[in-house]
């Protein structure tokens, strides 16, 4: 059979999130040797090495990162199916923060779907810049948060309360081809925005002159500025206006690293709020991982 054992997948995800087998074993209520045996069987079934083991802990290989994405999706769906069959309904209140770069065209539909499927769950949502969202989460003002990080701009996260949801390519976007032999006109968000820093840093590294022609206050304003031809923007793929996805006016500009969207979870303290947040985060992971190609 080509299917994966869900318990093996759960041990794999726990090991990656905990950072070591020593830390993961008690979370799975297993001895370290039993956990190691499950992971060995998983790697044997996958016919690939999934974890790199060292004195400092474990990290996923390239194949492990790929499986991790699928494993989170499968486990979330399995848990959701169990709750549905048992008639367990999510209730209570969740304070959710979402960066406005995260699939802006789909977020209204996503939140409407949650309202329809979980009528007893009250959501308080905050949408804005990733830095503001993460600060609110760190201050305990949010239970869950989705933020965007750019490799090279943000240091890699290491907290077991962080889960990589997905990544997306970053694109240069323009309504027309830039004029030759002139500084590149940029449309950006304010200086504190990570994509502002990424665009300027990338162009400086490649010694390409630029001038900031437009500063927008939010992603929607930046999209409007690009459509109006006010400048070249740097956007993750799902934030690019649909009419620009197949245009190639920025050919020749330097490549950009992918954007990573990370879910920041609350503490696992077995409280009612924590249990609701855990269930909701599983649904969120499954929805976002399957919402768009």
C-alpha positions in Angstrom: 0.0 0.0 0.0 1.2 3.5 -0.8 -0.7 5.3 2.0 1.0 6.7 5.1 0.3 5.8 8.7 -1.2 8.8 10.4 0.4 8.0 13.7 3.8 7.9 12.0 3.0 11.3 10.4 1.9 12.7 13.7 5.2 11.7 15.3 7.1 13.2 12.4 5.4 16.5 12.7 5.8 16.5 16.5 9.6 15.8 16.1 10.0 18.6 13.6 8.0 21.1 15.7 9.8 20.1 19.0 13.2 20.2 17.3 14.5 16.9 18.9 13.4 13.4 19.5 14.0 13.9 23.2 11.5 16.8 23.4 9.0 15.1 21.0 8.8 11.7 22.8 6.8 12.8 25.9 4.5 14.9 23.7 3.6 11.7 21.8 3.5 9.7 25.1 6.1 7.4 23.6 9.6 6.3 24.7 12.4 7.8 22.6 13.2 4.4 21.1 9.5 3.9 20.1 9.4 7.3 18.5 12.6 6.6 16.7 11.2 3.3 15.4 8.1 5.1 14.1 10.3 7.6 12.2 12.4 4.8 10.9 9.4 3.0 9.5 8.1 6.3 8.0 11.4 6.9 6.2 11.5 3.3 5.0 8.0 3.7 3.6 8.9 7.0 2.0 12.1 5.5 0.7 13.9 8.7 1.5 15.7 10.3 4.5 13.2 12.8 6.1 15.2 14.0 9.1 18.8 15.1 9.6 19.8 14.0 13.2 22.6 15.8 15.1 23.5 16.5 18.7 21.5 19.7 18.5 18.3 18.0 17.4 16.6 17.2 14.2 15.8 19.2 11.0 13.8 18.1 8.0 15.6 17.3 4.7 14.2 18.7 1.4 12.0 15.6 1.2 11.0 16.1 4.8 9.9 19.7 4.2 7.8 18.4 1.3 6.2 15.7 3.4 5.7 18.0 6.3 3.3 20.2 4.2 1.2 17.1 3.3 1.4 15.7 6.8 -0.1 18.8 8.4 -2.9 18.8 5.8 -3.7 15.1 6.3 -3.6 15.3 10.1 -5.8 18.4 10.2 -8.4 16.7 7.9 -8.3 13.5 10.0 -8.9 15.5 13.2 -11.6 17.6 11.6 -13.4 14.4 10.4 -13.3 12.9 13.9 -14.8 16.0 15.4 -17.5 16.1 12.8 -18.5 12.5 13.3 -18.5 13.0 17.1 -20.7 16.1 16.7 -18.0 18.3 18.4 -18.8 21.9 17.5 -16.2 24.6 17.9 -17.4 27.4 20.2 -15.9 30.3 22.1 -13.9 33.2 20.8 -10.6 33.4 18.9 -8.6 36.5 18.3 -7.0 36.0 14.9 -4.4 38.2 13.2 -3.7 38.0 9.4 -1.2 39.8 7.4 -2.9 41.6 4.5 -0.5 40.0 2.1 -1.9 36.6 2.7 -4.2 35.7 -0.2 -6.2 39.0 0.0 -8.6 37.9 -2.7 -9.5 34.7 -0.9 -9.5 35.9 2.7 -13.1 37.2 2.6 -14.3 33.9 1.2 -12.3 32.0 3.8 -13.7 34.0 6.8 -17.2 33.7 5.4 -16.7 29.9 5.1 -15.7 29.7 8.8 -18.7 31.8 9.8 -21.0 29.4 7.9 -19.4 26.1 9.1 -18.7 27.2 12.7 -21.6 29.4 13.7 -20.8 29.1 17.4 -17.3 30.3 17.0 -16.7 34.0 17.5 -13.8 35.5 15.6 -12.1 38.8 16.3 -9.8 39.5 13.4 -7.0 42.0 12.9 -5.5 42.5 9.5 -2.5 44.6 8.7 1.3 44.6 8.4 3.1 41.4 9.6 5.2 43.4 12.1 2.1 44.8 13.7 0.4 41.4 13.7 3.4 39.6 15.3 3.9 42.3 17.9 0.2 42.0 19.0 0.7 38.2 19.2 3.8 38.6 21.3 1.9 40.9 23.6 -0.8 38.3 24.1 -3.4 40.3 22.2 -4.0 37.6 19.6 -4.5 33.8 20.0 -3.4 33.0 16.5 -1.6 35.0 13.8 -0.5 34.5 10.2 2.5 36.6 9.3 4.7 36.8 6.2 8.5 36.4 6.4 11.2 36.8 3.7 14.4 34.7 3.9 17.3 37.1 4.2 15.1 39.9 5.5 13.7 38.1 8.6 15.8 35.7 10.7 14.4 32.1 10.5 11.9 31.3 13.3 12.8 28.6 15.8 9.8 28.6 18.2 7.8 25.4 18.5 4.8 27.7 18.4 5.5 28.5 14.8 4.2 26.5 11.8 5.1 27.1 8.2 1.8 27.2 6.4 3.0 27.7 2.8 5.3 29.6 0.6 4.8 31.7 -2.5 7.0 33.1 -5.2 7.8 36.8 -5.1 7.3 38.8 -8.3 8.1 42.2 -9.7 4.8 43.7 -11.0 4.3 46.6 -13.4 1.6 48.0 -15.7 4.2 48.7 -18.4 7.8 48.1 -19.3 10.1 50.5 -17.5 11.9 53.2 -19.6 15.5 52.2 -20.5 18.5 54.1 -19.0 16.3 55.6 -16.3 16.0 54.7 -12.6 13.3 52.1 -11.9 10.2 53.8 -10.6 9.0 51.9 -7.5 5.6 51.7 -5.8 6.1 50.5 -2.2 4.6 50.4 1.3 6.3 52.5 4.0 9.9 51.8 5.1 8.9 49.4 7.9 7.4 47.0 5.4 9.6 43.9 4.7 8.8 44.0 1.0 10.0 47.6 0.9 13.3 46.6 2.4 13.5 43.5 0.0 12.9 45.6 -3.1 15.5 48.3 -2.3 18.0 45.8 -0.9 17.8 43.6 -4.1 18.1 46.4 -6.5 21.1 47.9 -4.6 22.8 44.5 -4.6 22.5 44.3 -8.3 23.5 48.0 -8.7 20.3 48.9 -10.4 19.3 52.6 -9.9 15.8 53.2 -8.6 13.5 56.0 -7.4 10.6 55.6 -5.0 7.7 57.2 -6.9 4.7 56.1 -4.7 4.2 55.1 -1.1 0.9 53.3 -0.4 -0.6 52.8 3.1 -1.7 49.2 2.5 -1.7 46.3 0.1 -4.9 47.3 -1.5 -3.5 50.8 -2.1 -0.3 49.3 -3.5 -2.4 47.1 -5.9 -4.3 50.2 -7.1 -1.0 52.1 -7.6 0.4 49.3 -9.8 -2.8 49.1 -11.9 -2.7 52.9 -12.3 0.9 52.6 -13.6 2.5 54.6 -10.8 5.4 52.3 -10.4 6.9 48.8 -10.1 5.9 46.8 -7.0 7.3 43.8 -5.3 4.4 41.4 -4.3 3.9 37.8 -3.4 2.0 35.9 -6.1 -1.5 35.8 -4.4 -1.4 39.5 -3.8 -0.6 40.3 -7.5 -3.7 41.7 -9.3 -5.1 38.9 -11.6 -4.6 40.9 -14.8 -0.9 41.2 -14.2 -0.1 37.5 -13.6 0.6 36.8 -17.2 2.3 40.0 -18.1 6.1 40.1 -18.4 7.0 43.8 -18.3 9.7 43.2 -15.6 11.8 40.7 -17.5 15.5 41.2 -16.6 14.9 42.4 -13.0 16.8 40.3 -10.4 15.1 37.2 -8.9 13.4 37.4 -5.5 13.3 34.9 -2.7 10.0 33.2 -1.9 7.7 34.6 0.8 6.9 32.3 3.7 3.6 32.4 5.6 3.9 31.3 9.2 1.1 30.5 11.7 1.9 31.7 15.2 0.1 29.6 17.8 -0.8 30.3 21.4 0.5 28.3 24.4 -0.6 24.7 24.8 -1.9 24.9 28.3 -4.9 22.6 28.0 -7.3 25.5 28.7 -10.6 25.6 26.8 -9.3 28.5 24.7 -6.1 26.6 23.9 -8.1 23.6 22.8 -10.4 25.7 20.6 -7.3 27.4 19.1 -5.6 24.1 18.4 -8.7 22.8 16.6 -9.1 26.0 14.7 -5.5 26.1 13.7 -5.8 22.6 12.3 -8.7 23.7 10.1 -6.8 26.9 9.1 -3.8 24.8 8.0 -5.9 22.4 6.0 -7.9 25.2 4.4 -4.9 27.3 3.4 -2.8 24.4 2.2 -5.5 23.3 -0.2 -7.2 26.7 -1.0 -5.0 27.6 -4.0 -2.4 25.9 -6.2 
